[in-house]
């Protein structure tokens, strides 16, 4: 299935084998709904991959928000 970040909340009840998030910099804010939804979706999947072509600025919080999608212990 392919969807966009704005519609991801509709699929939180489905457990996917793999979740691939392209343009993951869109989930760079811990308090955003997009980040919350991505973390929920990733927690139900076996594999989660993040991709982005946008260089990260030097904000650790933005990078950690994306890493938290991969590992909920962050």
PQR file of N, CA, C, O and H, with PARSE charges and radii, in Angstrom:
ATOM      1  N   UNK A   1       0.844  -1.156   0.000 -0.4000 1.5000
ATOM      2  CA  UNK A   1       0.000   0.000   0.000 -0.0000 2.0000
ATOM      3  C   UNK A   1       0.898   1.230   0.000  0.5500 1.7000
ATOM      4  O   UNK A   1       1.956   1.232   0.628 -0.5500 1.4000
ATOM      5  N   UNK A   2       0.482   2.251  -0.690 -0.4000 1.5000
ATOM      6  CA  UNK A   2       1.188   3.528  -0.723 -0.0000 2.0000
ATOM      7  C   UNK A   2       0.212   4.590  -0.246  0.5500 1.7000
ATOM      8  O   UNK A   2      -0.930   4.641  -0.701 -0.5500 1.4000
ATOM      9  H   UNK A   2      -0.379   2.249  -1.200  0.4000 1.0000
ATOM     10  N   UNK A   3       0.663   5.433   0.667 -0.4000 1.5000
ATOM     11  CA  UNK A   3      -0.175   6.528   1.162 -0.0000 2.0000
ATOM     12  C   UNK A   3       0.718   7.725   1.442  0.5500 1.7000
ATOM     13  O   UNK A   3       1.933   7.652   1.262 -0.5500 1.4000
ATOM     14  H   UNK A   3       1.591   5.391   1.036  0.4000 1.0000
ATOM     15  N   UNK A   4       0.128   8.810   1.875 -0.4000 1.5000
ATOM     16  CA  UNK A   4       0.916   9.983   2.242 -0.0000 2.0000
ATOM     17  C   UNK A   4       0.835  10.189   3.755  0.5500 1.7000
ATOM     18  O   UNK A   4       0.044   9.537   4.437 -0.5500 1.4000
ATOM     19  H   UNK A   4      -0.859   8.869   2.021  0.4000 1.0000
ATOM     20  N   UNK A   5       1.646  11.085   4.262 -0.4000 1.5000
ATOM     21  CA  UNK A   5       1.701  11.309   5.708 -0.0000 2.0000
ATOM     22  C   UNK A   5       0.388  11.843   6.271  0.5500 1.7000
ATOM     23  O   UNK A   5       0.047  11.571   7.422 -0.5500 1.4000
ATOM     24  H   UNK A   5       2.289  11.614   3.709  0.4000 1.0000
ATOM     25  N   UNK A   6      -0.327  12.582   5.483 -0.4000 1.5000
ATOM     26  CA  UNK A   6      -1.584  13.162   5.959 -0.0000 2.0000
ATOM     27  C   UNK A   6      -2.676  12.110   6.134  0.5500 1.7000
ATOM     28  O   UNK A   6      -3.630  12.345   6.875 -0.5500 1.4000
ATOM     29  H   UNK A   6      -0.050  12.803   4.548  0.4000 1.0000
ATOM     30  N   UNK A   7      -2.564  10.967   5.480 -0.4000 1.5000
ATOM     31  CA  UNK A   7      -3.577   9.919   5.559 -0.0000 2.0000
ATOM     32  C   UNK A   7      -3.137   8.704   6.372  0.5500 1.7000
ATOM     33  O   UNK A   7      -3.881   7.730   6.481 -0.5500 1.4000
ATOM     34  H   UNK A   7      -1.788  10.776   4.878  0.4000 1.0000
ATOM     35  N   UNK A   8      -1.951   8.754   6.934 -0.4000 1.5000
ATOM     36  CA  UNK A   8      -1.384   7.584   7.613 -0.0000 2.0000
ATOM     37  C   UNK A   8      -2.218   7.145   8.823  0.5500 1.7000
ATOM     38  O   UNK A   8      -2.227   5.965   9.173 -0.5500 1.4000
ATOM     39  H   UNK A   8      -1.346   9.546   6.845  0.4000 1.0000
ATOM     40  N   UNK A   9      -2.906   8.074   9.449 -0.4000 1.5000
ATOM     41  CA  UNK A   9      -3.700   7.730  10.640 -0.0000 2.0000
ATOM     42  C   UNK A   9      -4.826   6.740  10.332  0.5500 1.7000
ATOM     43  O   UNK A   9      -5.333   6.082  11.240 -0.5500 1.4000
ATOM     44  H   UNK A   9      -2.899   9.032   9.164  0.4000 1.0000
ATOM     45  N   UNK A  10      -5.212   6.631   9.087 -0.4000 1.5000
ATOM     46  CA  UNK A  10      -6.287   5.706   8.707 -0.0000 2.0000
ATOM     47  C   UNK A  10      -5.850   4.242   8.749  0.5500 1.7000
ATOM     48  O   UNK A  10      -6.690   3.344   8.708 -0.5500 1.4000
ATOM     49  H   UNK A  10      -4.800   7.166   8.349  0.4000 1.0000
ATOM     50  N   UNK A  11      -4.541   3.998   8.830 -0.4000 1.5000
ATOM     51  CA  UNK A  11      -4.030   2.634   8.720 -0.0000 2.0000
ATOM     52  C   UNK A  11      -3.344   2.144   9.995  0.5500 1.7000
ATOM     53  O   UNK A  11      -2.600   1.165   9.959 -0.5500 1.4000
ATOM     54  H   UNK A  11      -3.859   4.728   8.863  0.4000 1.0000
ATOM     55  N   UNK A  12      -3.587   2.808  11.105 -0.4000 1.5000
ATOM     56  CA  UNK A  12      -2.925   2.444  12.359 -0.0000 2.0000
ATOM     57  C   UNK A  12      -3.436   1.137  12.939  0.5500 1.7000
ATOM     58  O   UNK A  12      -2.828   0.599  13.865 -0.5500 1.4000
ATOM     59  H   UNK A  12      -4.192   3.603  11.135  0.4000 1.0000
ATOM     60  N   UNK A  13      -4.508   0.627  12.432 -0.4000 1.5000
ATOM     61  CA  UNK A  13      -5.067  -0.637  12.929 -0.0000 2.0000
ATOM     62  C   UNK A  13      -4.525  -1.850  12.171  0.5500 1.7000
ATOM     63  O   UNK A  13      -4.856  -2.988  12.506 -0.5500 1.4000
ATOM     64  H   UNK A  13      -5.001   1.064  11.680  0.4000 1.0000
ATOM     65  N   UNK A  14      -3.692  -1.614  11.147 -0.4000 1.5000
ATOM     66  CA  UNK A  14      -3.157  -2.692  10.318 -0.0000 2.0000
ATOM     67  C   UNK A  14      -1.698  -2.951  10.688  0.5500 1.7000
ATOM     68  O   UNK A  14      -0.903  -2.017  10.796 -0.5500 1.4000
ATOM     69  H   UNK A  14      -3.423  -0.690  10.875  0.4000 1.0000
ATOM     70  N   UNK A  15      -1.354  -4.222  10.879 -0.4000 1.5000
ATOM     71  CA  UNK A  15       0.038  -4.596  11.144 -0.0000 2.0000
ATOM     72  C   UNK A  15       0.685  -4.972   9.813  0.5500 1.7000
ATOM     73  O   UNK A  15       0.309  -5.968   9.194 -0.5500 1.4000
ATOM     74  H   UNK A  15      -2.000  -4.980  10.791  0.4000 1.0000
ATOM     75  N   UNK A  16       1.644  -4.185   9.383 -0.4000 1.5000
ATOM     76  CA  UNK A  16       2.365  -4.438   8.144 -0.0000 2.0000
ATOM     77  C   UNK A  16       3.664  -5.174   8.451  0.5500 1.7000
ATOM     78  O   UNK A  16       4.234  -5.023   9.531 -0.5500 1.4000
ATOM     79  H   UNK A  16       1.950  -3.377   9.886  0.4000 1.0000
ATOM     80  N   UNK A  17       4.125  -5.967   7.498 -0.4000 1.5000
ATOM     81  CA  UNK A  17       5.410  -6.625   7.696 -0.0000 2.0000
ATOM     82  C   UNK A  17       6.537  -5.598   7.628  0.5500 1.7000
ATOM     83  O   UNK A  17       7.490  -5.664   8.405 -0.5500 1.4000
ATOM     84  H   UNK A  17       3.662  -6.091   6.620  0.4000 1.0000
ATOM     85  N   UNK A  18       6.429  -4.662   6.712 -0.4000 1.5000
ATOM     86  CA  UNK A  18       7.451  -3.626   6.564 -0.0000 2.0000
ATOM     87  C   UNK A  18       6.780  -2.275   6.326  0.5500 1.7000
ATOM     88  O   UNK A  18       5.765  -2.173   5.637 -0.5500 1.4000
ATOM     89  H   UNK A  18       5.655  -4.608   6.081  0.4000 1.0000
ATOM     90  N   UNK A  19       7.369  -1.258   6.910 -0.4000 1.5000
ATOM     91  CA  UNK A  19       6.924   0.120   6.703 -0.0000 2.0000
ATOM     92  C   UNK A  19       8.124   0.894   6.177  0.5500 1.7000
ATOM     93  O   UNK A  19       9.195   0.882   6.784 -0.5500 1.4000
ATOM     94  H   UNK A  19       8.193  -1.340   7.470  0.4000 1.0000
ATOM     95  N   UNK A  20       7.943   1.559   5.056 -0.4000 1.5000
ATOM     96  CA  UNK A  20       9.003   2.368   4.465 -0.0000 2.0000
ATOM     97  C   UNK A  20       8.501   3.805   4.443  0.5500 1.7000
ATOM     98  O   UNK A  20       7.481   4.109   3.824 -0.5500 1.4000
ATOM     99  H   UNK A  20       7.073   1.569   4.563  0.4000 1.0000
ATOM    100  N   UNK A  21       9.221   4.676   5.119 -0.4000 1.5000
ATOM    101  CA  UNK A  21       8.841   6.085   5.196 -0.0000 2.0000
ATOM    102  C   UNK A  21       9.818   6.902   4.368  0.5500 1.7000
ATOM    103  O   UNK A  21      10.963   7.105   4.771 -0.5500 1.4000
ATOM    104  H   UNK A  21      10.049   4.429   5.622  0.4000 1.0000
ATOM    105  N   UNK A  22       9.373   7.364   3.224 -0.4000 1.5000
ATOM    106  CA  UNK A  22      10.190   8.219   2.379 -0.0000 2.0000
ATOM    107  C   UNK A  22       9.981   9.657   2.837  0.5500 1.7000
ATOM    108  O   UNK A  22       8.922  10.006   3.357 -0.5500 1.4000
ATOM    109  H   UNK A  22       8.443   7.199   2.896  0.4000 1.0000
ATOM    110  N   UNK A  23      10.980  10.470   2.642 -0.4000 1.5000
ATOM    111  CA  UNK A  23      10.941  11.865   3.113 -0.0000 2.0000
ATOM    112  C   UNK A  23      10.667  11.904   4.618  0.5500 1.7000
ATOM    113  O   UNK A  23       9.787  12.629   5.082 -0.5500 1.4000
ATOM    114  H   UNK A  23      11.841  10.186   2.219  0.4000 1.0000
ATOM    115  N   UNK A  24      11.426  11.123   5.359 -0.4000 1.5000
ATOM    116  CA  UNK A  24      11.194  10.985   6.798 -0.0000 2.0000
ATOM    117  C   UNK A  24      11.427  12.282   7.567  0.5500 1.7000
ATOM    118  O   UNK A  24      11.028  12.385   8.727 -0.5500 1.4000
ATOM    119  H   UNK A  24      12.141  10.534   4.982  0.4000 1.0000
ATOM    120  N   UNK A  25      12.056  13.260   6.952 -0.4000 1.5000
ATOM    121  CA  UNK A  25      12.241  14.541   7.645 -0.0000 2.0000
ATOM    122  C   UNK A  25      10.904  15.218   7.947  0.5500 1.7000
ATOM    123  O   UNK A  25      10.855  16.155   8.745 -0.5500 1.4000
ATOM    124  H   UNK A  25      12.380  13.176   6.010  0.4000 1.0000
ATOM    125  N   UNK A  26       9.830  14.760   7.327 -0.4000 1.5000
ATOM    126  CA  UNK A  26       8.502  15.309   7.635 -0.0000 2.0000
ATOM    127  C   UNK A  26       8.047  14.905   9.037  0.5500 1.7000
ATOM    128  O   UNK A  26       7.120  15.502   9.585 -0.5500 1.4000
ATOM    129  H   UNK A  26       9.869  13.999   6.680  0.4000 1.0000
ATOM    130  N   UNK A  27       8.691  13.901   9.614 -0.4000 1.5000
ATOM    131  CA  UNK A  27       8.343  13.436  10.960 -0.0000 2.0000
ATOM    132  C   UNK A  27       9.412  13.862  11.965  0.5500 1.7000
ATOM    133  O   UNK A  27       9.698  13.124  12.908 -0.5500 1.4000
ATOM    134  H   UNK A  27       9.443  13.416   9.168  0.4000 1.0000
ATOM    135  N   UNK A  28       9.999  15.029  11.778 -0.4000 1.5000
ATOM    136  CA  UNK A  28      11.124  15.448  12.598 -0.0000 2.0000
ATOM    137  C   UNK A  28      10.737  16.150  13.899  0.5500 1.7000
ATOM    138  O   UNK A  28      11.612  16.554  14.665 -0.5500 1.4000
ATOM    139  H   UNK A  28       9.767  15.628  11.012  0.4000 1.0000
ATOM    140  N   UNK A  29       9.465  16.297  14.151 -0.4000 1.5000
ATOM    141  CA  UNK A  29       9.014  16.984  15.347 -0.0000 2.0000
ATOM    142  C   UNK A  29       8.302  15.976  16.273  0.5500 1.7000
ATOM    143  O   UNK A  29       7.274  15.407  15.906 -0.5500 1.4000
ATOM    144  H   UNK A  29       8.754  15.969  13.528  0.4000 1.0000
ATOM    145  N   UNK A  30       8.865  15.764  17.479 -0.4000 1.5000
ATOM    146  CA  UNK A  30       8.285  14.805  18.424 -0.0000 2.0000
ATOM    147  C   UNK A  30       6.815  15.073  18.717  0.5500 1.7000
ATOM    148  O   UNK A  30       6.040  14.131  18.881 -0.5500 1.4000
ATOM    149  H   UNK A  30       9.700  16.227  17.777  0.4000 1.0000
ATOM    150  N   UNK A  31       6.425  16.315  18.784 -0.4000 1.5000
ATOM    151  CA  UNK A  31       5.064  16.644  19.199 -0.0000 2.0000
ATOM    152  C   UNK A  31       4.066  16.676  18.040  0.5500 1.7000
ATOM    153  O   UNK A  31       2.887  16.955  18.256 -0.5500 1.4000
ATOM    154  H   UNK A  31       7.054  17.081  18.651  0.4000 1.0000
ATOM    155  N   UNK A  32       4.515  16.398  16.827 -0.4000 1.5000
ATOM    156  CA  UNK A  32       3.596  16.440  15.691 -0.0000 2.0000
ATOM    157  C   UNK A  32       2.766  15.166  15.607  0.5500 1.7000
ATOM    158  O   UNK A  32       3.190  14.101  16.055 -0.5500 1.4000
ATOM    159  H   UNK A  32       5.473  16.171  16.652  0.4000 1.0000
ATOM    160  N   UNK A  33       1.593  15.293  15.033 -0.4000 1.5000
ATOM    161  CA  UNK A  33       0.742  14.125  14.814 -0.0000 2.0000
ATOM    162  C   UNK A  33       1.404  13.144  13.859  0.5500 1.7000
ATOM    163  O   UNK A  33       1.272  11.932  14.027 -0.5500 1.4000
ATOM    164  H   UNK A  33       1.248  16.158  14.669  0.4000 1.0000
ATOM    165  N   UNK A  34       2.111  13.650  12.866 -0.4000 1.5000
ATOM    166  CA  UNK A  34       2.760  12.773  11.893 -0.0000 2.0000
ATOM    167  C   UNK A  34       3.776  11.873  12.585  0.5500 1.7000
ATOM    168  O   UNK A  34       3.825  10.675  12.308 -0.5500 1.4000
ATOM    169  H   UNK A  34       2.219  14.634  12.729  0.4000 1.0000
ATOM    170  N   UNK A  35       4.583  12.429  13.474 -0.4000 1.5000
ATOM    171  CA  UNK A  35       5.569  11.622  14.188 -0.0000 2.0000
ATOM    172  C   UNK A  35       4.874  10.591  15.075  0.5500 1.7000
ATOM    173  O   UNK A  35       5.294   9.435  15.124 -0.5500 1.4000
ATOM    174  H   UNK A  35       4.544  13.403  13.699  0.4000 1.0000
ATOM    175  N   UNK A  36       3.842  10.991  15.757 -0.4000 1.5000
ATOM    176  CA  UNK A  36       3.090  10.071  16.617 -0.0000 2.0000
ATOM    177  C   UNK A  36       2.490   8.927  15.805  0.5500 1.7000
ATOM    178  O   UNK A  36       2.570   7.767  16.210 -0.5500 1.4000
ATOM    179  H   UNK A  36       3.501  11.930  15.717  0.4000 1.0000
ATOM    180  N   UNK A  37       1.897   9.245  14.675 -0.4000 1.5000
ATOM    181  CA  UNK A  37       1.300   8.215  13.822 -0.0000 2.0000
ATOM    182  C   UNK A  37       2.364   7.283  13.257  0.5500 1.7000
ATOM    183  O   UNK A  37       2.154   6.072  13.188 -0.5500 1.4000
ATOM    184  H   UNK A  37       1.832  10.187  14.346  0.4000 1.0000
ATOM    185  N   UNK A  38       3.507   7.837  12.851 -0.4000 1.5000
ATOM    186  CA  UNK A  38       4.584   7.012  12.308 -0.0000 2.0000
ATOM    187  C   UNK A  38       5.135   6.064  13.366  0.5500 1.7000
ATOM    188  O   UNK A  38       5.424   4.905  13.070 -0.5500 1.4000
ATOM    189  H   UNK A  38       3.678   8.820  12.907  0.4000 1.0000
ATOM    190  N   UNK A  39       5.283   6.547  14.591 -0.4000 1.5000
ATOM    191  CA  UNK A  39       5.760   5.672  15.671 -0.0000 2.0000
ATOM    192  C   UNK A  39       4.756   4.564  15.950  0.5500 1.7000
ATOM    193  O   UNK A  39       5.149   3.425  16.199 -0.5500 1.4000
ATOM    194  H   UNK A  39       5.049   7.489  14.832  0.4000 1.0000
ATOM    195  N   UNK A  40       3.476   4.878  15.912 -0.4000 1.5000
ATOM    196  CA  UNK A  40       2.441   3.857  16.128 -0.0000 2.0000
ATOM    197  C   UNK A  40       2.450   2.820  15.022  0.5500 1.7000
ATOM    198  O   UNK A  40       2.365   1.621  15.289 -0.5500 1.4000
ATOM    199  H   UNK A  40       3.156   5.803  15.710  0.4000 1.0000
ATOM    200  N   UNK A  41       2.551   3.266  13.800 -0.4000 1.5000
ATOM    201  CA  UNK A  41       2.571   2.354  12.666 -0.0000 2.0000
ATOM    202  C   UNK A  41       3.822   1.473  12.696  0.5500 1.7000
ATOM    203  O   UNK A  41       3.745   0.273  12.431 -0.5500 1.4000
ATOM    204  H   UNK A  41       2.620   4.240  13.583  0.4000 1.0000
ATOM    205  N   UNK A  42       4.952   2.058  13.013 -0.4000 1.5000
ATOM    206  CA  UNK A  42       6.211   1.304  13.065 -0.0000 2.0000
ATOM    207  C   UNK A  42       6.208   0.280  14.191  0.5500 1.7000
ATOM    208  O   UNK A  42       6.818  -0.782  14.065 -0.5500 1.4000
ATOM    209  H   UNK A  42       5.015   3.032  13.229  0.4000 1.0000
ATOM    210  N   UNK A  43       5.533   0.585  15.281 -0.4000 1.5000
ATOM    211  CA  UNK A  43       5.509  -0.358  16.402 -0.0000 2.0000
ATOM    212  C   UNK A  43       4.747  -1.637  16.056  0.5500 1.7000
ATOM    213  O   UNK A  43       4.965  -2.676  16.679 -0.5500 1.4000
ATOM    214  H   UNK A  43       5.037   1.447  15.384  0.4000 1.0000
ATOM    215  N   UNK A  44       3.862  -1.567  15.075 -0.4000 1.5000
ATOM    216  CA  UNK A  44       3.102  -2.739  14.646 -0.0000 2.0000
ATOM    217  C   UNK A  44       3.796  -3.536  13.543  0.5500 1.7000
ATOM    218  O   UNK A  44       3.368  -4.642  13.213 -0.5500 1.4000
ATOM    219  H   UNK A  44       3.684  -0.723  14.568  0.4000 1.0000
ATOM    220  N   UNK A  45       4.857  -2.983  12.977 -0.4000 1.5000
ATOM    221  CA  UNK A  45       5.510  -3.647  11.848 -0.0000 2.0000
ATOM    222  C   UNK A  45       6.746  -4.412  12.302  0.5500 1.7000
ATOM    223  O   UNK A  45       7.315  -4.141  13.360 -0.5500 1.4000
ATOM    224  H   UNK A  45       5.204  -2.084  13.246  0.4000 1.0000
ATOM    225  N   UNK A  46       7.146  -5.370  11.478 -0.4000 1.5000
ATOM    226  CA  UNK A  46       8.354  -6.140  11.750 -0.0000 2.0000
ATOM    227  C   UNK A  46       9.597  -5.346  11.359  0.5500 1.7000
ATOM    228  O   UNK A  46      10.592  -5.344  12.084 -0.5500 1.4000
ATOM    229  H   UNK A  46       6.684  -5.590  10.618  0.4000 1.0000
ATOM    230  N   UNK A  47       9.537  -4.684  10.232 -0.4000 1.5000
ATOM    231  CA  UNK A  47      10.666  -3.907   9.720 -0.0000 2.0000
ATOM    232  C   UNK A  47      10.216  -2.482   9.434  0.5500 1.7000
ATOM    233  O   UNK A  47       9.113  -2.251   8.939 -0.5500 1.4000
ATOM    234  H   UNK A  47       8.729  -4.685   9.643  0.4000 1.0000
ATOM    235  N   UNK A  48      11.085  -1.534   9.753 -0.4000 1.5000
ATOM    236  CA  UNK A  48      10.795  -0.125   9.473 -0.0000 2.0000
ATOM    237  C   UNK A  48      12.034   0.502   8.863  0.5500 1.7000
ATOM    238  O   UNK A  48      13.141   0.337   9.374 -0.5500 1.4000
ATOM    239  H   UNK A  48      11.981  -1.721  10.155  0.4000 1.0000
ATOM    240  N   UNK A  49      11.843   1.217   7.774 -0.4000 1.5000
ATOM    241  CA  UNK A  49      12.934   1.883   7.075 -0.0000 2.0000
ATOM    242  C   UNK A  49      12.588   3.359   6.910  0.5500 1.7000
ATOM    243  O   UNK A  49      11.449   3.703   6.595 -0.5500 1.4000
ATOM    244  H   UNK A  49      10.943   1.350   7.358  0.4000 1.0000
ATOM    245  N   UNK A  50      13.564   4.220   7.121 -0.4000 1.5000
ATOM    246  CA  UNK A  50      13.389   5.649   6.915 -0.0000 2.0000
ATOM    247  C   UNK A  50      14.328   6.105   5.808  0.5500 1.7000
ATOM    248  O   UNK A  50      15.504   5.742   5.788 -0.5500 1.4000
ATOM    249  H   UNK A  50      14.489   3.941   7.377  0.4000 1.0000
ATOM    250  N   UNK A  51      13.804   6.896   4.897 -0.4000 1.5000
ATOM    251  CA  UNK A  51      14.607   7.468   3.827 -0.0000 2.0000
ATOM    252  C   UNK A  51      14.340   8.958   3.749  0.5500 1.7000
ATOM    253  O   UNK A  51      13.208   9.405   3.937 -0.5500 1.4000
ATOM    254  H   UNK A  51      12.849   7.192   4.913  0.4000 1.0000
ATOM    255  N   UNK A  52      15.374   9.717   3.473 -0.4000 1.5000
ATOM    256  CA  UNK A  52      15.204  11.136   3.229 -0.0000 2.0000
ATOM    257  C   UNK A  52      16.362  11.624   2.370  0.5500 1.7000
ATOM    258  O   UNK A  52      17.492  11.158   2.516 -0.5500 1.4000
ATOM    259  H   UNK A  52      16.293   9.354   3.320  0.4000 1.0000
ATOM    260  N   UNK A  53      16.082  12.542   1.494 -0.4000 1.5000
ATOM    261  CA  UNK A  53      17.120  13.140   0.669 -0.0000 2.0000
ATOM    262  C   UNK A  53      17.479  14.522   1.165  0.5500 1.7000
ATOM    263  O   UNK A  53      18.362  15.180   0.615 -0.5500 1.4000
ATOM    264  H   UNK A  53      15.164  12.920   1.376  0.4000 1.0000
ATOM    265  N   UNK A  54      16.798  14.957   2.200 -0.4000 1.5000
ATOM    266  CA  UNK A  54      17.027  16.284   2.755 -0.0000 2.0000
ATOM    267  C   UNK A  54      18.120  16.213   3.806  0.5500 1.7000
ATOM    268  O   UNK A  54      17.994  15.465   4.776 -0.5500 1.4000
ATOM    269  H   UNK A  54      16.081  14.422   2.647  0.4000 1.0000
ATOM    270  N   UNK A  55      19.188  16.977   3.631 -0.4000 1.5000
ATOM    271  CA  UNK A  55      20.252  16.966   4.644 -0.0000 2.0000
ATOM    272  C   UNK A  55      19.716  17.452   5.993  0.5500 1.7000
ATOM    273  O   UNK A  55      18.932  18.398   6.063 -0.5500 1.4000
ATOM    274  H   UNK A  55      19.290  17.585   2.843  0.4000 1.0000
ATOM    275  N   UNK A  56      20.145  16.797   7.035 -0.4000 1.5000
ATOM    276  CA  UNK A  56      19.709  17.176   8.372 -0.0000 2.0000
ATOM    277  C   UNK A  56      20.507  18.379   8.850  0.5500 1.7000
ATOM    278  O   UNK A  56      21.722  18.445   8.662 -0.5500 1.4000
ATOM    279  H   UNK A  56      20.782  16.028   6.978  0.4000 1.0000
ATOM    280  N   UNK A  57      19.821  19.324   9.467 -0.4000 1.5000
ATOM    281  CA  UNK A  57      20.563  20.401  10.094 -0.0000 2.0000
ATOM    282  C   UNK A  57      21.134  19.871  11.407  0.5500 1.7000
ATOM    283  O   UNK A  57      20.989  18.685  11.702 -0.5500 1.4000
ATOM    284  H   UNK A  57      18.835  19.271   9.620  0.4000 1.0000
ATOM    285  N   UNK A  58      21.744  20.678  12.155 -0.4000 1.5000
ATOM    286  CA  UNK A  58      22.459  20.202  13.333 -0.0000 2.0000
ATOM    287  C   UNK A  58      21.589  20.139  14.592  0.5500 1.7000
ATOM    288  O   UNK A  58      22.099  20.280  15.704 -0.5500 1.4000
ATOM    289  H   UNK A  58      21.862  21.642  11.916  0.4000 1.0000
ATOM    290  N   UNK A  59      20.313  19.934  14.427 -0.4000 1.5000
ATOM    291  CA  UNK A  59      19.407  19.821  15.562 -0.0000 2.0000
ATOM    292  C   UNK A  59      19.268  18.358  15.975  0.5500 1.7000
ATOM    293  O   UNK A  59      18.715  17.548  15.231 -0.5500 1.4000
ATOM    294  H   UNK A  59      19.899  19.819  13.525  0.4000 1.0000
ATOM    295  N   UNK A  60      19.761  18.031  17.140 -0.4000 1.5000
ATOM    296  CA  UNK A  60      19.666  16.660  17.637 -0.0000 2.0000
ATOM    297  C   UNK A  60      18.220  16.229  17.850  0.5500 1.7000
ATOM    298  O   UNK A  60      17.876  15.066  17.639 -0.5500 1.4000
ATOM    299  H   UNK A  60      20.210  18.689  17.744  0.4000 1.0000
ATOM    300  N   UNK A  61      17.381  17.162  18.267 -0.4000 1.5000
ATOM    301  CA  UNK A  61      15.983  16.827  18.548 -0.0000 2.0000
ATOM    302  C   UNK A  61      15.269  16.336  17.291  0.5500 1.7000
ATOM    303  O   UNK A  61      14.470  15.402  17.353 -0.5500 1.4000
ATOM    304  H   UNK A  61      17.661  18.107  18.439  0.4000 1.0000
ATOM    305  N   UNK A  62      15.552  16.955  16.168 -0.4000 1.5000
ATOM    306  CA  UNK A  62      14.916  16.533  14.921 -0.0000 2.0000
ATOM    307  C   UNK A  62      15.407  15.157  14.494  0.5500 1.7000
ATOM    308  O   UNK A  62      14.619  14.348  14.003 -0.5500 1.4000
ATOM    309  H   UNK A  62      16.201  17.713  16.117  0.4000 1.0000
ATOM    310  N   UNK A  63      16.669  14.883  14.669 -0.4000 1.5000
ATOM    311  CA  UNK A  63      17.221  13.577  14.327 -0.0000 2.0000
ATOM    312  C   UNK A  63      16.698  12.502  15.283  0.5500 1.7000
ATOM    313  O   UNK A  63      16.347  11.405  14.849 -0.5500 1.4000
ATOM    314  H   UNK A  63      17.309  15.541  15.067  0.4000 1.0000
ATOM    315  N   UNK A  64      16.646  12.807  16.567 -0.4000 1.5000
ATOM    316  CA  UNK A  64      16.143  11.838  17.546 -0.0000 2.0000
ATOM    317  C   UNK A  64      14.662  11.538  17.347  0.5500 1.7000
ATOM    318  O   UNK A  64      14.216  10.419  17.601 -0.5500 1.4000
ATOM    319  H   UNK A  64      16.931  13.698  16.920  0.4000 1.0000
ATOM    320  N   UNK A  65      13.914  12.510  16.904 -0.4000 1.5000
ATOM    321  CA  UNK A  65      12.494  12.274  16.639 -0.0000 2.0000
ATOM    322  C   UNK A  65      12.324  11.240  15.532  0.5500 1.7000
ATOM    323  O   UNK A  65      11.394  10.434  15.569 -0.5500 1.4000
ATOM    324  H   UNK A  65      14.277  13.419  16.697  0.4000 1.0000
ATOM    325  N   UNK A  66      13.214  11.263  14.554 -0.4000 1.5000
ATOM    326  CA  UNK A  66      13.146  10.270  13.482 -0.0000 2.0000
ATOM    327  C   UNK A  66      13.660   8.910  13.960  0.5500 1.7000
ATOM    328  O   UNK A  66      13.100   7.874  13.601 -0.5500 1.4000
ATOM    329  H   UNK A  66      13.969  11.918  14.524  0.4000 1.0000
ATOM    330  N   UNK A  67      14.713   8.911  14.761 -0.4000 1.5000
ATOM    331  CA  UNK A  67      15.246   7.651  15.288 -0.0000 2.0000
ATOM    332  C   UNK A  67      14.223   6.984  16.210  0.5500 1.7000
ATOM    333  O   UNK A  67      14.165   5.756  16.279 -0.5500 1.4000
ATOM    334  H   UNK A  67      15.168   9.752  15.053  0.4000 1.0000
ATOM    335  N   UNK A  68      13.433   7.762  16.902 -0.4000 1.5000
ATOM    336  CA  UNK A  68      12.408   7.210  17.798 -0.0000 2.0000
ATOM    337  C   UNK A  68      11.370   6.399  17.027  0.5500 1.7000
ATOM    338  O   UNK A  68      10.728   5.517  17.596 -0.5500 1.4000
ATOM    339  H   UNK A  68      13.479   8.760  16.846  0.4000 1.0000
ATOM    340  N   UNK A  69      11.205   6.685  15.761 -0.4000 1.5000
ATOM    341  CA  UNK A  69      10.299   5.881  14.942 -0.0000 2.0000
ATOM    342  C   UNK A  69      10.864   4.476  14.792  0.5500 1.7000
ATOM    343  O   UNK A  69      10.118   3.497  14.787 -0.5500 1.4000
ATOM    344  H   UNK A  69      11.727   7.401  15.298  0.4000 1.0000
ATOM    345  N   UNK A  70      12.175   4.381  14.670 -0.4000 1.5000
ATOM    346  CA  UNK A  70      12.830   3.083  14.510 -0.0000 2.0000
ATOM    347  C   UNK A  70      12.939   2.321  15.823  0.5500 1.7000
ATOM    348  O   UNK A  70      12.832   1.095  15.850 -0.5500 1.4000
ATOM    349  H   UNK A  70      12.781   5.176  14.674  0.4000 1.0000
ATOM    350  N   UNK A  71      13.152   3.055  16.911 -0.4000 1.5000
ATOM    351  CA  UNK A  71      13.355   2.414  18.212 -0.0000 2.0000
ATOM    352  C   UNK A  71      12.594   3.191  19.285  0.5500 1.7000
ATOM    353  O   UNK A  71      13.007   4.297  19.631 -0.5500 1.4000
ATOM    354  H   UNK A  71      13.239   4.050  16.889  0.4000 1.0000
ATOM    355  N   UNK A  72      11.525   2.665  19.812 -0.4000 1.5000
ATOM    356  CA  UNK A  72      10.695   3.403  20.772 -0.0000 2.0000
ATOM    357  C   UNK A  72      11.405   3.701  22.098  0.5500 1.7000
ATOM    358  O   UNK A  72      10.901   4.487  22.900 -0.5500 1.4000
ATOM    359  H   UNK A  72      11.189   1.766  19.531  0.4000 1.0000
ATOM    360  N   UNK A  73      12.559   3.089  22.335 -0.4000 1.5000
ATOM    361  CA  UNK A  73      13.285   3.368  23.581 -0.0000 2.0000
ATOM    362  C   UNK A  73      13.975   4.728  23.549  0.5500 1.7000
ATOM    363  O   UNK A  73      14.445   5.206  24.582 -0.5500 1.4000
ATOM    364  H   UNK A  73      12.969   2.451  21.683  0.4000 1.0000
ATOM    365  N   UNK A  74      14.043   5.360  22.369 -0.4000 1.5000
ATOM    366  CA  UNK A  74      14.720   6.650  22.256 -0.0000 2.0000
ATOM    367  C   UNK A  74      13.839   7.725  22.854  0.5500 1.7000
ATOM    368  O   UNK A  74      14.216   8.896  22.865 -0.5500 1.4000
ATOM    369  H   UNK A  74      13.661   4.972  21.530  0.4000 1.0000
TER
END
